[in-house]
Amino acid sequence: MRSDRRLKDSNREKRIYAFRTILAALFVLGLTSALIIRLYDLQLVNHEHFQTLSDKNRMQLQPISPNRGLIYDRNGVLLADNKPIFSVVIIPEYSKNVDESIASIQEIIDITPEHIKRFKKRMRRSRRPYQSVILKSKLNEQEIARIEVRRHELKGIEIQAELARYYSMGSATAHSIGYVGRINEKELAAVDAKNYSATNYIGKLGVERFYESELHGVVGYQTVETNASNRVLRVLDRIAPTPGRNLTLHIDSGLQKKAVELLGAKRGAVVAIEPSTGGILTLVSTPSFDPNLFVTGIDYKSYSALRDSLDLPLFNRSLKGQYPPGSTIKPVLGLGGLDSGVTNRAFSIWDEGKYQLKNDERIYRDWKRQGHGRMNLFSSIAQSCDIYFYDLAFKMGVDNMSKYLGDFGFGQNTALDISEARDGLLPTREWKRALKGRAWYPGDSLNMGIGQGFMLSTPLQLATASAVMANRGRWVQPALLKLASVGDRPIRQRKIEMNDIQMINPEDWDYIIDAMSEVMHGKRGTARSSGRRASYRMAGKTGTAQVVGIKQGEKYDAEALSERNRDHALFIGFAPVINPKIAVAVIVENGGGGSTSAAPIARALFDEWILKLAASDKTESKE
């Protein structure tokens, strides 16, 4: 039986092949058409858009931080400089995992939990894409070398160089110049974000803070071409930043060092002013701290030690310390008494060591228990007779006293460029009624007459009052800034209208100043030991401020009190008496009498400054 065999159908196969060929051709044609359409869209329709995206991939606009202006003393000594430091930074956008990157660096150099905490805080306030965030600053040479050796393994991690502030005199100028530190979120919100887009530091205190806008400068920009690893290949365009303005201060670094040396380990403050200009020659508060620790961030342990110290090194006593002025205000009240007609040069009292108001059992005692005997205004200033000023204060009353003390700058911050100073407290009857709900009593006036009671003043205010006295009533606002480098930006300062003090009898100025000179050079002057063998005449007034009250009938005994409960020692003065060159205020906390603790410091500063000027004048005359 013949089996059925199917023959090959060539026509059918040709039709199938032709169909498949046409289908494949149509598929390829479709893909080609789609590609052509896409290319047309990319190259023609959206050419500009994608060209911009492409440029962004290879080009970056980077802000350039301006160099911060330098700060000099009056003689050109550099007080605040910019020095290069090296930091290890992480660029989060180029790091696969930030935590892994930190762990990698920890294997190479010492990274503490505090470093990590600060890094994450900075990363949260990162202001622009691809911004590097500092993990650790002030790397030493060994740390830099270790990181560089393994740099190829550390993606998104770089060594970055920057200029950081350096204070050459360290703690000696911390309370006058202040310091810069890492900018925080609150500060960033208060400044021009664009101008600070490349800035890591901002002024925190003192001159650095007050003149921040002058010192900072204007940010610059550069367009750079980078590779896939974010390495800069070349700079395509650059707008240079405008550096901050250099500042020259009235401060004299030599006198500043001398004041620090004289105060030594004592808690206290010294402020010296040039009466003719109002320039602050010295502004010292001790103990102090090293401002360089704060520039890139102080560690918690060091900060805690400063913060918790009983001696308060972070507290600026010269500007914020508020103390009873004690007898240092007696010349001002004496001048006010003469001008208001309450007293005169001929009027005198008999001082038997105590003073008592009518119908008042309280006894107000003189510092000299047995009294001074017959005293007029001149001798009462020279010997600091409390009884005379109790009587004067009672007659003047609080209204008159507050008026004359206010004319000398008490109760307000009158400085041109210091915003951190406190106002002190110049009491009035209205103040007491509003704050304490009580009337002003005659006893309050008596206490105020010897600089005790409610009244408080700062060392800056005491130095200012001394400068006004040296100028015979001519007012010049105290200022730290002497000169700024050329620039078109206006200097921001605190303009306060203070009127010159006009006396009905101008000779009263000389009378009071002669009495202050008697304090230093008279046979019974309270600071005569500090005025001995001087080649020039100086004027001054000692003061003592109580820290704790003494009960009626009890005698002050320093030995029976703990050191921190003893009286404060104060002194104000100026020199020379004719054509004064320097006015000074000194306070030594718990130093006892002003004549023994504060006046010798002032005399040493007078010598330092006046003899220095004399030597300078001789050199100029020879030339």
Number of C-alpha atoms within 10 A of each C-alpha: 3 4 5 6 6 6 6 8 8 9 9 10 11 11 11 12 12 12 12 12 12 12 12 12 12 12 12 12 12 12 12 12 12 12 12 12 12 13 14 13 12 15 14 10 12 12 13 12 11 13 13 11 11 11 11 13 14 15 21 18 15 17 21 21 24 22 21 26 23 19 24 23 21 19 13 12 16 16 20 25 16 15 11 11 16 19 20 21 21 27 21 20 13 16 15 12 13 17 10 12 19 18 12 15 18 12 10 15 15 10 15 11 8 12 16 16 12 15 18 15 13 19 18 10 12 16 15 10 9 16 17 21 23 23 23 23 18 16 16 11 9 10 16 17 13 13 20 14 10 12 14 10 12 17 16 22 26 18 17 14 15 15 15 21 22 19 23 15 17 16 21 26 28 23 26 24 24 19 27 26 21 17 16 14 13 8 14 17 9 8 11 10 13 13 18 22 19 19 20 17 19 23 23 19 21 23 24 22 20 20 21 21 19 24 25 25 20 20 22 20 16 16 16 18 19 17 12 9 9 16 10 14 12 12 14 12 12 15 12 15 18 16 19 21 23 20 24 22 26 23 29 21 23 16 19 23 15 19 27 24 12 17 22 12 11 17 20 27 29 30 28 36 28 25 29 17 16 24 24 29 26 27 30 28 31 27 22 24 20 17 24 21 16 17 19 18 16 14 12 10 9 10 15 11 12 17 14 11 11 8 14 17 21 19 18 22 28 28 27 17 20 20 24 26 31 27 27 28 23 27 25 18 25 29 22 23 22 19 18 15 11 17 20 16 12 8 10 17 15 13 22 16 19 17 18 15 15 7 6 8 8 13 13 19 21 21 17 16 12 12 18 22 13 13 19 18 29 22 21 25 32 29 24 28 25 28 29 26 27 26 18 23 26 21 16 23 21 21 13 18 24 21 14 20 17 15 18 26 24 25 21 17 23 25 25 19 20 22 17 15 23 19 20 22 18 20 21 20 17 14 15 15 12 11 8 9 10 12 13 17 13 16 18 19 28 27 20 30 30 29 26 20 19 16 23 22 25 30 33 34 30 29 30 33 28 31 34 24 26 28 21 19 19 17 24 22 23 26 23 26 22 17 13 16 13 9 11 6 9 8 10 13 15 14 11 11 9 15 12 15 16 12 16 11 9 12 10 19 20 14 16 23 24 19 25 31 27 27 32 29 24 19 13 15 26 27 30 18 19 21 24 13 9 13 11 14 19 26 28 34 32 34 29 28 27 21 15 12 8 11 8 10 10 7 11 16 9 14 8 9 12 9 13 12 16 22 23 27 27 34 33 33 34 34 25 19 20 13 12 19 20 28 34 33 34 32 36 25 24 23 23 22 21 28 24 17 22 32 33 19 24 28 23 14 23 25 15 15 19 18 14 14 13 11 12 11 12 11 10 9 8 6 6
